[in-house]
Structure formats: C-alpha cells, structure tokens
Amino acid sequence: MNNQRQIGTLKGLAETAIAVRSNLLNNKPCPHDLGTFGRFLYYMNVVGGVRSDASTEEAFREEAIQLHTLVRWVEAGLPAFDLTHGLMAALLLTDPSDVDADLVRLPFSTFAVRLPDGFWSMYGISGELVRASIALVHSYVATTSKSPDVPVPILCFRILSHDGQTSTWEVRPPIPTEGRVGGWLDDDVPPVSDSSGTVVPPDAHDGRLCVAFRRLLVNLALYVAEYGRGQPLGRRPEHKAGQPHTSQPGPDVWVLGREVKLDRELVNSARAWTDSKSPRPGARAGWRLREKFTVRGHWRNVPHGPGRGLRKLRFIAPYWKGEGPSFAHVYKMEDE
C-alpha cells in the first residue's frame, strides 16, 4: 500500500482507500469475490504476475487482499468504530466462548476499528515496539486450495501501527453459524510460508495479538447488536446544491463505550490478559490477585417479551470481586 506513514490514522487510511478505489475501478462496482478481483489486478498489471512458486503466490494474494479490503471499505461507506479504553478493556476481559455462534453478526462486511492510543503494541521493522492503531476487518468470498472451484466465505483482519510501517494480519474461515463460538476463538493462527521474504510471516507475538483480536471482534459485534453503533464522532459538512465538492468523503466514525467506565487496574488487567498470550520478553503471566480479583465479563441470556418467553443477550461487564487493595500482587498465571 502507498502512503505508509498516513495509513496509521483513519483519515490517512480513508484517503488511501479512496485513491485506490478511484485509480482501479473508475466508478465500477467491486466484486465481492476476491478471485475475480485478483484476476482483474493480474490482467491490469497492478501487482506482479503469479509464478509457480508458493511464495510469489502468497505475495500476490496478500496484496490482492489489501487492495480488495480498501476498495470494499470505500463502497461500504468507510465505517469505523472508535473504542474507548474502558470498552476495549471490558471486551478483552469478557469471554464469549459459550455464546451461540449464530448470534454473532458483523455490523458491516468491511469496517475499521480505531484502537485506544497506547493500548496494544507491535514489533516494528527494527525490533522496536510501536503503537497499534487501527484494525481493518473484511469478509469476502474466494477460492482456496481446498475449494478451487467453489468460492467460500473468508474473514480477514489487519492490525496497523500508528506510523503505518508495521502490520499483522490473519486470514481465516468466518465466524461459524452454528454451535458455540469458543472453537473459532481458540483455533491456532494459520501459518504463512514465504521463503523469499516477499511476505513477512506473522511471528509468535503477532499470532497472540490475532487471538486477542478475535475475542475483541466477537464481543464488539455482540456489543453493537445490543447497544447500537454508538455516538457519531462529529458530522460531515452539508453540501449545498450547485456548489462543487471541496473535499473527499471521510470515514463515518461511531464512538463506542463512552458509558463503560472501568478503573485503571481493570484496564491494566486487560493489557495483562493480552500480554499473557504473548511470548515477548517482559510479558506479564496472568492476572489472578491474592484478595481482590477480576470477574470476567460475560454475555447472559435474559428472558423478555410476552410471558418472558423470548431471550436476548445482555452484556455483563467485568468487575472486581473480593476484599483488599486494588494494587494486590500478581502471583500466579491463570488465563482461561
């Protein structure tokens, strides 16, 4: 992607996406099928040709997914969700494993999530820690090695650093439509093989970040279904008839979680949960406290409607339980 230093912000990412959409398709609709889009890119010589070696095919596929995601995000209206520190902590501390998978519906086929500043970190090109800033979520259909003739649903997400130089990603089957969602949350991150170095495979820390983002994504979808899309962040200026457009459209941003207030120790416990998934040096091992401990958030089926015969999910935010100081010592690894 171009403009690497700009795509770490929603504005810069939107400008890049609009430019890609304009340069590639000239107002033509973008296919939902990644295979069709990839063939279009190949014949237009937008990305390099596909050779027989797997590494080049992986590089082509990765770039096609990036471009397809940006174009589809524009066509979806550039939706974005801005998470508060409190809500992100609450969602990471909420275990949705027992929720029926058919209740999890993404709010858009393609959307962005702006992560709270400084909440997550990633390894930069030179091994330094950089801030994770934005995640792009994209669902589409594509042919795979297991189904070369029939396109199947795919879900991908990419987490970008604030400086736009670093990212990590996962491409996997979509959230299932039956059973519990726990199996989808706990699957291993699919390996990426690229001996040429054209595509940098996610390392162990990237993989753990992806696992944490899956939980965030599922809980975000459930939260939006229960509480709505949140509060709009500002308004676009009205365009008067007869006057030329002076600026390109920007992302529609909804702020989620202004009503979720967690104390600093609970927010820190969410960071510790993510760190407990990470092998990087200095990662904290867990968050069970001696006297005062966190009760994980969860989704509760509650009766409602005529004769209380209907059911709906209600979000129960994480909270402290027990007596003792909130700065109690972390003494034992215990995650799930």
Secondary structure, 3 states (H helix, E strand, C coil): CCCCCCCCCHHHHHHHHHHHHHHHHCCCCCCCEHHHHHHHHHHCCCCCCCCCCHHHHHHHHHHHHHHHHHHHHHHCCCEEEEECHHHHHHHHCECCCCCEHHHCCCCCCEEEEECCCCCCEEECCCCCEEEEEEEEEEEEEECCCCCCCCCEEEEEEEEEECCCCCEEEEEECCCCCCCECHHHHHCCCCCCCCCCCCCCCCCHHHHHHHHHHHHHHHHHHHHHHHHCCCEECCCCCCCCCCCCCCCCCCCEEEEECCCCCCCHHHHHHHHHHHHHCCCCCCCCCCCEECCCEEECEEEEEEEECHHHCEEEEEEECCEEECCCCCCCCEEECCCC
